[in-house]
Amino acid sequence: MATNTAVQRSQNLPKRRLESVGECPAKRKASWGILTSQGSWADRSPLHEAASQGRLLSLKTLLSQGYNVDTLTIDQVTPLHEACLGDHVGCARILLEAGANVNATTIDGVTPLFNACSRGSAACAELLLQYGAKAQWESCLPSPTHEAASRGHSECLEVLISWGIDVDQDLPHLGTPLYVACVSQQIHCIRKLLYAGANVQKGKHLQTPLHAAAQHSSTEIVNLLLEFGADINAKNSDFERPVDLAAPSSLVERLLLFHEATPSSLCQLCRLCIRNYIGRARLHLVPQLQLPTILKNFLQYR
């Protein structure tokens, strides 16, 4: 009986494995190149293993034994991809010094720089850029800038900005980095992009970053966009304004309605007052005050 069960399991295993492999390309495409499992485990070389696990000595030994520094898996994943996804800057440096292709792309168009930004490894991103990594491509390959912005990796974003990336790079299926950051509610990335000169009105087609922010609950993000001149009356392709997308009776809706009904100079003064309250709260001068409470008490008398 036990033998029959074992045989049955062994017969079912290849079928599940094939289904899993068949599903992977679609999943990777849907997530725009974010690889949760790099390549095929069957064709990963010892060099891939060493790079992915951050084993410096093993990596050096394998390279000295003649392993190709750019050896590929069936999905065209290189050891450098693995090192960057694992945030192993030492391994990445060894591979680059050995001549690894800094702009190698997988079958999904993923580069080592994209993997570094996906992981949040600012050190790897800086190293790759020093070795000539392209931060932006003309074709619609996965964008390191959008990846960093969507995942909230502000340090990676800062590195990319320092290397002169276009902060308003507009991809048809994603929009701008600022729009992506607003969709993901990444306040630190939003702030870095705005201070780097990102266009506060440029989002995805007619959908502005303020449209994206209005659909969430962060009044801090909405205030930040308004401070940088976001147009509260901008309309998307459905002729909706940001306030039309806010949750009914929410603080965000009340804030946008208040801004509509108040002269711009007074709105600016109100936002400065709110920021002062936030600053005092962070300094523990008024620890009992929280932004939602402040806005609720403030906006109900608009």
C-alpha contacts under 8 A as a table, 3 or more apart, distances in Angstrom:
res1	aa1	res2	aa2	distance
1	M	4	N	5.24
1	M	5	T	6.40
2	A	5	T	5.12
2	A	6	A	6.29
3	T	6	A	5.13
3	T	7	V	6.24
4	N	7	V	5.10
4	N	8	Q	6.11
5	T	8	Q	5.07
5	T	9	R	6.24
6	A	9	R	5.14
6	A	10	S	6.23
7	V	10	S	5.09
7	V	11	Q	6.20
8	Q	11	Q	5.11
8	Q	12	N	6.27
9	R	12	N	5.11
9	R	13	L	6.09
10	S	13	L	5.26
10	S	14	P	7.37
11	Q	14	P	6.51
11	Q	15	K	7.50
12	N	15	K	5.42
12	N	16	R	6.53
13	L	16	R	5.30
13	L	17	R	6.18
14	P	17	R	4.92
14	P	18	L	6.08
15	K	18	L	5.19
15	K	19	E	6.26
16	R	19	E	5.10
16	R	20	S	6.15
17	R	20	S	5.10
17	R	21	V	6.26
18	L	21	V	5.12
18	L	22	G	6.08
19	E	22	G	5.08
19	E	23	E	6.22
20	S	23	E	5.22
20	S	24	C	6.35
21	V	24	C	5.33
21	V	25	P	7.70
22	G	25	P	6.79
23	E	26	A	5.71
23	E	27	K	6.39
24	C	27	K	5.08
24	C	28	R	6.07
25	P	28	R	5.14
25	P	29	K	6.06
26	A	29	K	5.05
26	A	30	A	6.08
27	K	30	A	5.10
27	K	31	S	6.27
28	R	31	S	5.17
28	R	32	W	6.03
28	R	33	G	5.21
28	R	34	I	6.09
28	R	35	L	6.24
28	R	108	D	7.47
29	K	32	W	4.89
29	K	33	G	5.88
29	K	108	D	7.04
30	A	33	G	7.76
31	S	34	I	5.68
32	W	108	D	7.84
32	W	142	P	6.30
33	G	108	D	5.61
33	G	109	G	6.95
33	G	110	V	5.78
33	G	142	P	6.29
34	I	110	V	7.84
34	I	115	N	7.72
34	I	118	S	7.38
35	L	38	Q	5.74
37	S	40	S	7.89
38	Q	41	W	7.95
38	Q	77	V	6.75
38	Q	82	E	7.30
39	G	43	D	7.82
39	G	44	R	7.26
39	G	73	T	5.77
39	G	74	I	6.46
39	G	75	D	5.09
39	G	76	Q	7.26
39	G	77	V	5.91
40	S	43	D	5.71
40	S	44	R	6.51
40	S	73	T	6.54
40	S	74	I	6.47
40	S	75	D	7.01
41	W	44	R	5.38
43	D	73	T	5.55
43	D	74	I	6.79
44	R	47	L	7.89
44	R	48	H	5.87
44	R	49	E	7.07
44	R	72	L	7.88
44	R	73	T	5.79
45	S	48	H	5.19
45	S	49	E	6.54
45	S	71	T	7.67
45	S	73	T	7.81
46	P	49	E	4.98
46	P	50	A	6.15
46	P	62	L	7.73
47	L	50	A	5.20
47	L	51	A	6.16
47	L	59	L	6.24
47	L	62	L	6.60
47	L	63	L	7.93
47	L	67	Y	7.36
47	L	69	V	7.81
47	L	79	P	6.23
48	H	51	A	5.21
48	H	52	S	6.03
48	H	78	T	7.02
48	H	79	P	4.56
48	H	82	E	6.48
49	E	52	S	5.22
49	E	53	Q	6.16
49	E	79	P	7.93
50	A	53	Q	5.29
50	A	54	G	5.99
50	A	55	R	5.02
50	A	56	L	7.27
50	A	58	S	6.15
50	A	59	L	5.58
51	A	54	G	5.18
51	A	55	R	6.37
51	A	56	L	7.62
51	A	59	L	6.64
51	A	79	P	5.71
51	A	80	L	7.13
51	A	82	E	5.85
51	A	83	A	4.79
51	A	88	H	7.46
51	A	91	C	5.93
51	A	92	A	7.66
52	S	55	R	7.96
52	S	79	P	7.34
52	S	82	E	4.73
52	S	83	A	5.07
52	S	85	L	7.52
52	S	86	G	5.76
52	S	88	H	7.64
53	Q	83	A	7.73
53	Q	86	G	7.20
53	Q	88	H	7.94
54	G	83	A	6.89
54	G	86	G	7.49
54	G	88	H	5.44
54	G	90	G	7.66
54	G	91	C	6.14
55	R	58	S	5.53
55	R	59	L	6.19
55	R	91	C	7.40
56	L	59	L	5.06
56	L	60	K	6.23
56	L	90	G	7.04
56	L	91	C	5.80
57	L	60	K	5.19
57	L	61	T	6.15
58	S	61	T	5.04
58	S	62	L	6.09
59	L	62	L	5.25
59	L	63	L	6.23
59	L	91	C	7.29
60	K	63	L	5.21
60	K	64	S	6.16
60	K	94	I	7.50
61	T	64	S	5.11
61	T	65	Q	6.27
62	L	65	Q	5.03
62	L	66	G	6.69
62	L	67	Y	5.84
63	L	66	G	5.29
63	L	67	Y	5.05
63	L	68	N	7.15
63	L	69	V	6.89
64	S	67	Y	7.35
67	Y	71	T	7.65
68	N	71	T	5.19
69	V	78	T	7.96
69	V	79	P	7.19
69	V	95	L	6.49
69	V	98	A	6.82
69	V	99	G	7.06
69	V	100	A	5.65
70	D	78	T	5.57
70	D	79	P	6.75
70	D	80	L	7.81
70	D	100	A	5.72
70	D	101	N	6.78
71	T	78	T	5.92
71	T	79	P	7.20
72	L	75	D	7.40
72	L	76	Q	4.81
72	L	77	V	5.34
72	L	78	T	5.12
72	L	79	P	7.83
73	T	76	Q	4.92
73	T	77	V	5.27
73	T	78	T	6.96
74	I	77	V	7.45
75	D	106	T	5.95
75	D	107	I	5.54
76	Q	105	T	7.07
76	Q	106	T	4.65
76	Q	107	I	6.02
77	V	81	H	6.21
77	V	82	E	7.64
77	V	105	T	7.43
77	V	106	T	5.37
78	T	81	H	5.25
78	T	82	E	6.75
78	T	104	A	7.44
79	P	82	E	5.02
79	P	83	A	6.23
79	P	95	L	7.78
80	L	83	A	5.05
80	L	84	C	6.21
80	L	91	C	7.97
80	L	92	A	5.84
80	L	95	L	6.51
80	L	96	L	7.84
80	L	100	A	7.05
80	L	102	V	7.70
80	L	112	P	6.31
81	H	84	C	5.40
81	H	85	L	6.17
81	H	111	T	6.93
81	H	112	P	4.60
81	H	115	N	6.57
82	E	85	L	5.18
82	E	86	G	6.18
82	E	112	P	7.97
83	A	86	G	5.19
83	A	87	D	6.21
83	A	88	H	5.11
83	A	89	V	7.03
83	A	91	C	6.03
83	A	92	A	5.52
84	C	87	D	4.98
84	C	88	H	6.02
84	C	89	V	6.90
84	C	92	A	6.53
84	C	112	P	6.00
84	C	113	L	7.39
84	C	115	N	5.81
84	C	116	A	4.86
84	C	119	R	7.73
84	C	121	S	7.39
84	C	124	C	6.12
85	L	88	H	7.79
85	L	112	P	7.59
85	L	115	N	4.90
85	L	116	A	5.54
85	L	118	S	7.32
85	L	119	R	5.74
86	G	119	R	7.19
87	D	116	A	6.81
87	D	119	R	6.84
87	D	120	G	7.87
87	D	121	S	5.48
87	D	124	C	6.66
88	H	91	C	5.49
88	H	92	A	6.30
88	H	124	C	7.48
89	V	92	A	4.93
89	V	93	R	6.10
89	V	123	A	6.50
89	V	124	C	5.23
89	V	127	L	7.79
90	G	93	R	5.17
90	G	94	I	6.40
91	C	94	I	5.13
91	C	95	L	6.24
92	A	95	L	5.19
92	A	96	L	6.14
92	A	124	C	7.19
93	R	96	L	5.12
93	R	97	E	6.03
93	R	127	L	7.35
94	I	97	E	5.13
94	I	98	A	6.18
95	L	98	A	5.01
95	L	99	G	6.52
95	L	100	A	5.42
96	L	99	G	5.08
96	L	100	A	4.72
96	L	101	N	7.31
96	L	102	V	7.05
96	L	131	Y	7.51
97	E	100	A	7.25
101	N	104	A	5.38
102	V	111	T	7.91
102	V	112	P	6.84
102	V	128	L	6.52
102	V	131	Y	6.86
102	V	132	G	6.86
102	V	133	A	5.58
103	N	111	T	5.90
103	N	112	P	6.87
103	N	113	L	7.91
103	N	133	A	5.66
103	N	134	K	6.79
104	A	111	T	5.73
104	A	112	P	7.05
105	T	108	D	7.41
105	T	109	G	4.96
105	T	110	V	5.12
105	T	111	T	4.78
105	T	112	P	7.67
106	T	109	G	5.03
106	T	110	V	5.21
106	T	111	T	6.83
107	I	110	V	7.46
109	G	141	L	5.45
109	G	142	P	6.28
110	V	114	F	6.15
110	V	115	N	7.23
110	V	141	L	7.19
110	V	142	P	5.99
111	T	114	F	5.16
111	T	115	N	6.51
111	T	142	P	7.98
112	P	115	N	5.04
112	P	116	A	6.21
112	P	128	L	7.78
113	L	116	A	4.99
113	L	117	C	6.25
113	L	124	C	7.67
113	L	125	A	5.76
113	L	128	L	6.52
113	L	129	L	7.99
113	L	133	A	6.95
113	L	135	A	7.31
113	L	144	P	6.40
114	F	117	C	5.16
114	F	118	S	6.01
114	F	142	P	7.09
114	F	143	S	6.61
114	F	144	P	4.43
114	F	147	E	7.15
115	N	118	S	4.90
115	N	119	R	6.16
115	N	144	P	7.83
116	A	119	R	5.23
116	A	120	G	5.99
116	A	121	S	5.07
116	A	122	A	7.13
116	A	124	C	5.92
116	A	125	A	5.67
117	C	120	G	4.83
117	C	121	S	6.03
117	C	122	A	7.13
117	C	125	A	6.77
117	C	144	P	5.78
117	C	145	T	7.63
117	C	147	E	6.31
117	C	148	A	5.15
117	C	153	H	7.11
117	C	156	C	5.94
117	C	157	L	8.00
118	S	121	S	7.83
118	S	144	P	7.49
118	S	147	E	5.89
118	S	148	A	6.19
118	S	151	R	7.14
120	G	148	A	7.08
120	G	153	H	5.29
120	G	155	E	7.55
120	G	156	C	6.20
121	S	124	C	5.40
121	S	125	A	6.29
121	S	156	C	6.66
122	A	125	A	4.95
122	A	126	E	6.08
122	A	155	E	5.83
122	A	156	C	4.55
122	A	159	V	6.75
123	A	126	E	5.24
123	A	127	L	6.23
124	C	127	L	5.04
124	C	128	L	6.07
125	A	128	L	5.20
125	A	129	L	6.22
125	A	156	C	6.71
125	A	159	V	7.23
125	A	160	L	7.92
126	E	129	L	5.23
126	E	130	Q	6.24
126	E	159	V	6.37
127	L	130	Q	5.11
127	L	131	Y	6.47
128	L	131	Y	5.11
128	L	132	G	6.49
128	L	133	A	5.34
129	L	132	G	5.07
129	L	133	A	4.61
129	L	134	K	7.08
129	L	135	A	7.53
129	L	163	W	7.85
130	Q	133	A	7.23
134	K	137	W	6.87
135	A	143	S	7.69
135	A	144	P	6.61
135	A	145	T	7.51
135	A	160	L	7.07
135	A	165	I	6.75
136	Q	143	S	6.57
136	Q	144	P	7.49
136	Q	145	T	7.90
136	Q	165	I	7.08
137	W	140	C	7.09
137	W	141	L	6.68
137	W	143	S	7.78
140	C	143	S	7.83
140	C	171	L	7.09
142	P	147	E	7.94
143	S	146	H	5.38
143	S	147	E	6.17
144	P	147	E	4.99
144	P	148	A	6.10
145	T	148	A	5.28
145	T	149	A	6.19
145	T	157	L	6.39
145	T	160	L	7.03
145	T	177	P	6.55
146	H	149	A	5.05
146	H	150	S	5.99
146	H	176	T	7.41
146	H	177	P	4.90
146	H	180	V	6.66
146	H	181	A	7.94
147	E	150	S	5.28
147	E	151	R	6.18
148	A	151	R	5.34
148	A	152	G	6.03
148	A	153	H	4.93
148	A	154	S	6.83
148	A	156	C	6.25
148	A	157	L	5.83
149	A	152	G	5.30
149	A	153	H	6.30
149	A	154	S	6.93
149	A	157	L	6.70
149	A	177	P	5.95
149	A	178	L	7.35
149	A	180	V	6.53
149	A	181	A	5.04
149	A	186	Q	7.14
149	A	189	C	5.71
149	A	190	I	7.74
150	S	153	H	7.85
150	S	177	P	7.65
150	S	180	V	5.51
150	S	181	A	4.97
150	S	183	V	7.73
150	S	184	S	5.60
150	S	186	Q	6.98
151	R	181	A	7.91
151	R	184	S	7.38
151	R	186	Q	7.43
152	G	181	A	7.38
152	G	184	S	8.00
152	G	186	Q	5.18
152	G	187	I	7.90
152	G	188	H	7.07
152	G	189	C	6.00
153	H	156	C	5.57
153	H	157	L	6.41
153	H	189	C	7.16
154	S	157	L	4.82
154	S	158	E	6.02
154	S	188	H	6.17
154	S	189	C	5.03
154	S	192	K	7.33
155	E	158	E	4.99
155	E	159	V	6.34
156	C	159	V	5.07
156	C	160	L	6.30
157	L	160	L	5.11
157	L	161	I	6.13
157	L	189	C	7.14
157	L	192	K	7.82
158	E	161	I	5.07
158	E	162	S	6.14
158	E	192	K	7.16
159	V	162	S	5.15
159	V	163	W	6.52
160	L	163	W	5.18
160	L	164	G	6.73
160	L	165	I	5.97
161	I	164	G	5.19
161	I	165	I	5.36
161	I	166	D	7.80
161	I	167	V	7.30
161	I	196	A	7.37
162	S	165	I	7.61
166	D	169	Q	5.42
167	V	176	T	7.64
167	V	177	P	6.70
167	V	178	L	7.86
167	V	193	L	6.64
167	V	196	A	7.40
167	V	197	G	7.34
167	V	198	A	5.53
168	D	176	T	5.56
168	D	177	P	6.70
168	D	178	L	7.60
168	D	198	A	5.76
168	D	199	N	6.60
168	D	202	K	7.40
169	Q	175	G	7.80
169	Q	176	T	5.53
169	Q	177	P	6.96
170	D	174	L	7.44
170	D	175	G	4.94
170	D	176	T	4.57
170	D	177	P	7.65
170	D	203	G	7.80
170	D	204	K	7.57
171	L	174	L	5.29
171	L	175	G	4.91
171	L	176	T	6.47
172	P	175	G	5.75
172	P	204	K	7.17
172	P	205	H	7.67
173	H	204	K	7.84
174	L	180	V	6.79
174	L	204	K	6.56
175	G	179	Y	6.17
175	G	180	V	6.82
175	G	203	G	5.31
175	G	204	K	3.95
175	G	205	H	7.04
176	T	179	Y	5.16
176	T	180	V	6.31
176	T	202	K	6.81
176	T	203	G	5.35
176	T	204	K	6.52
177	P	180	V	5.05
177	P	181	A	6.10
177	P	193	L	7.86
178	L	181	A	5.07
178	L	182	C	6.22
178	L	189	C	7.85
178	L	190	I	5.94
178	L	193	L	6.43
178	L	194	L	7.78
178	L	198	A	7.08
178	L	200	V	7.64
178	L	202	K	7.95
178	L	203	G	6.97
178	L	209	P	6.63
179	Y	182	C	5.08
179	Y	183	V	6.21
179	Y	202	K	7.48
179	Y	203	G	4.83
179	Y	204	K	6.77
179	Y	208	T	6.95
179	Y	209	P	4.68
179	Y	212	A	6.96
180	V	183	V	5.09
180	V	184	S	6.26
181	A	184	S	5.10
181	A	185	Q	5.83
181	A	186	Q	5.18
181	A	187	I	7.48
181	A	189	C	6.41
181	A	190	I	5.89
182	C	185	Q	4.76
182	C	186	Q	6.30
182	C	187	I	7.59
182	C	190	I	6.82
182	C	209	P	5.97
182	C	210	L	7.76
182	C	212	A	5.82
182	C	213	A	5.39
182	C	221	I	7.79
183	V	209	P	7.82
183	V	212	A	5.37
183	V	213	A	6.48
185	Q	213	A	7.25
185	Q	216	H	7.83
185	Q	218	S	7.72
185	Q	221	I	7.65
186	Q	189	C	5.53
186	Q	190	I	6.18
187	I	190	I	4.99
187	I	191	R	6.15
187	I	221	I	6.25
188	H	191	R	5.18
188	H	192	K	6.30
189	C	192	K	5.09
189	C	193	L	6.12
190	I	193	L	5.25
190	I	194	L	6.17
190	I	221	I	7.97
191	R	194	L	5.22
191	R	195	Y	6.14
191	R	224	L	7.68
192	K	195	Y	5.26
192	K	196	A	6.03
193	L	196	A	4.96
193	L	197	G	6.48
193	L	198	A	5.40
194	L	197	G	5.22
194	L	198	A	4.86
194	L	199	N	7.27
194	L	200	V	7.05
194	L	228	F	7.49
195	Y	198	A	7.22
199	N	202	K	5.44
200	V	203	G	7.90
200	V	208	T	7.73
200	V	209	P	6.75
200	V	225	L	6.75
200	V	228	F	6.72
200	V	229	G	6.93
200	V	230	A	5.72
201	Q	208	T	5.48
201	Q	209	P	6.58
201	Q	210	L	7.84
201	Q	230	A	6.02
201	Q	231	D	7.07
202	K	207	Q	8.00
202	K	208	T	5.74
202	K	209	P	6.90
203	G	206	L	7.00
203	G	207	Q	5.65
203	G	208	T	4.39
203	G	209	P	5.28
204	K	207	Q	5.15
204	K	208	T	6.48
205	H	208	T	7.81
205	H	236	N	7.95
205	H	237	S	7.99
206	L	235	K	6.96
206	L	236	N	4.59
206	L	237	S	5.77
207	Q	211	H	5.98
207	Q	212	A	7.34
207	Q	235	K	7.39
207	Q	236	N	4.86
207	Q	237	S	7.21
208	T	211	H	5.14
208	T	212	A	6.66
208	T	234	A	7.55
208	T	236	N	7.43
209	P	212	A	5.07
209	P	213	A	6.18
209	P	225	L	7.87
210	L	213	A	4.93
210	L	214	A	5.91
210	L	222	V	6.63
210	L	225	L	6.64
210	L	230	A	6.69
210	L	231	D	7.89
210	L	232	I	7.58
210	L	242	P	6.13
211	H	214	A	5.26
211	H	215	Q	6.83
211	H	236	N	7.97
211	H	241	R	7.04
211	H	242	P	4.44
211	H	243	V	7.92
211	H	245	L	6.92
212	A	215	Q	5.70
212	A	216	H	7.53
212	A	242	P	7.80
213	A	216	H	5.62
213	A	217	S	7.91
213	A	218	S	7.33
213	A	221	I	6.72
213	A	222	V	6.09
214	A	217	S	7.32
214	A	222	V	6.80
214	A	242	P	5.66
214	A	243	V	6.66
214	A	245	L	6.12
214	A	246	A	4.94
214	A	252	V	6.49
214	A	253	E	7.56
215	Q	242	P	7.93
215	Q	245	L	5.54
215	Q	246	A	4.89
215	Q	247	A	6.69
216	H	246	A	7.17
216	H	247	A	7.80
216	H	252	V	7.89
217	S	250	S	7.60
217	S	251	L	7.43
217	S	252	V	6.27
218	S	221	I	5.50
218	S	222	V	6.63
218	S	252	V	7.10
219	T	222	V	4.99
219	T	223	N	5.97
219	T	251	L	7.00
219	T	252	V	5.52
219	T	255	L	7.57
220	E	223	N	5.14
220	E	224	L	6.14
221	I	224	L	5.01
221	I	225	L	6.30
222	V	225	L	5.26
222	V	226	L	6.21
222	V	252	V	7.43
223	N	226	L	5.04
223	N	227	E	6.09
223	N	271	R	6.89
224	L	227	E	5.13
224	L	228	F	6.54
225	L	228	F	5.20
225	L	229	G	6.57
225	L	230	A	5.47
226	L	229	G	5.07
226	L	230	A	4.80
226	L	231	D	7.46
226	L	232	I	7.81
227	E	230	A	7.31
227	E	268	Q	7.23
227	E	271	R	7.81
231	D	234	A	5.49
232	I	241	R	6.96
232	I	242	P	6.46
232	I	243	V	7.72
232	I	256	L	7.41
232	I	260	E	7.37
233	N	241	R	5.65
233	N	242	P	7.31
234	A	240	E	7.88
234	A	241	R	5.64
234	A	242	P	7.30
235	K	238	D	7.38
235	K	239	F	4.83
235	K	240	E	4.97
235	K	241	R	4.75
235	K	242	P	7.55
236	N	239	F	5.10
236	N	240	E	5.47
236	N	241	R	6.77
237	S	240	E	7.42
240	E	243	V	7.98
240	E	244	D	5.79
240	E	245	L	7.24
241	R	244	D	5.27
241	R	245	L	7.01
242	P	245	L	5.37
242	P	246	A	6.68
242	P	256	L	7.94
243	V	246	A	5.22
243	V	253	E	5.72
243	V	256	L	5.92
243	V	257	L	7.04
246	A	250	S	7.21
246	A	252	V	6.41
246	A	253	E	5.29
247	A	250	S	5.46
247	A	252	V	7.53
247	A	253	E	6.51
248	P	253	E	6.57
249	S	253	E	6.29
249	S	254	R	6.74
250	S	253	E	5.22
250	S	254	R	6.33
251	L	254	R	5.03
251	L	255	L	5.95
251	L	292	P	7.36
251	L	295	L	7.03
251	L	296	K	6.84
252	V	255	L	5.05
252	V	256	L	6.21
253	E	256	L	5.18
253	E	257	L	6.08
254	R	257	L	5.04
254	R	258	F	5.91
254	R	299	L	6.70
255	L	258	F	5.04
255	L	259	H	6.16
255	L	295	L	7.91
255	L	299	L	6.97
256	L	259	H	5.00
256	L	260	E	6.24
257	L	260	E	5.04
257	L	261	A	6.31
258	F	261	A	5.23
258	F	262	T	6.09
258	F	299	L	7.11
258	F	302	R	6.46
259	H	262	T	5.26
259	H	263	P	7.60
259	H	264	S	7.49
259	H	267	C	6.08
260	E	263	P	7.82
262	T	266	L	6.53
262	T	267	C	6.17
263	P	266	L	5.49
263	P	267	C	6.28
264	S	267	C	4.96
264	S	268	Q	6.19
265	S	268	Q	5.20
265	S	269	L	6.46
266	L	269	L	5.01
266	L	270	C	6.19
267	C	270	C	5.03
267	C	271	R	6.16
268	Q	271	R	5.16
268	Q	272	L	6.24
269	L	272	L	5.11
269	L	273	C	6.28
270	C	273	C	5.07
270	C	274	I	6.28
271	R	274	I	5.05
271	R	275	R	6.15
272	L	275	R	5.04
272	L	276	N	6.19
273	C	276	N	5.07
273	C	277	Y	6.35
274	I	277	Y	5.05
274	I	278	I	6.27
274	I	291	L	7.78
274	I	294	I	7.71
274	I	295	L	8.00
275	R	278	I	4.95
275	R	279	G	6.12
276	N	279	G	5.01
276	N	280	R	6.16
277	Y	280	R	5.16
277	Y	281	A	6.13
277	Y	289	L	7.80
277	Y	291	L	7.85
278	I	281	A	5.08
278	I	282	R	6.21
278	I	290	Q	7.49
278	I	291	L	6.72
279	G	282	R	5.16
279	G	283	L	6.33
280	R	283	L	5.06
280	R	284	H	6.32
280	R	285	L	5.29
280	R	286	V	6.02
281	A	284	H	4.96
281	A	285	L	5.75
281	A	286	V	4.87
281	A	287	P	5.17
281	A	288	Q	7.63
281	A	289	L	6.27
281	A	290	Q	7.18
282	R	285	L	7.59
282	R	287	P	7.48
283	L	286	V	7.74
284	H	287	P	4.77
286	V	289	L	5.67
287	P	290	Q	7.65
289	L	293	T	6.90
289	L	294	I	6.91
290	Q	293	T	5.51
290	Q	294	I	6.26
291	L	294	I	5.01
291	L	295	L	6.07
292	P	295	L	5.24
292	P	296	K	6.00
293	T	296	K	5.08
293	T	297	N	6.18
294	I	297	N	5.42
294	I	298	F	5.91
295	L	298	F	4.85
295	L	299	L	5.62
296	K	299	L	5.48
296	K	300	Q	6.10
297	N	300	Q	5.74
297	N	301	Y	7.38
298	F	301	Y	6.15
298	F	302	R	7.34
299	L	302	R	5.18
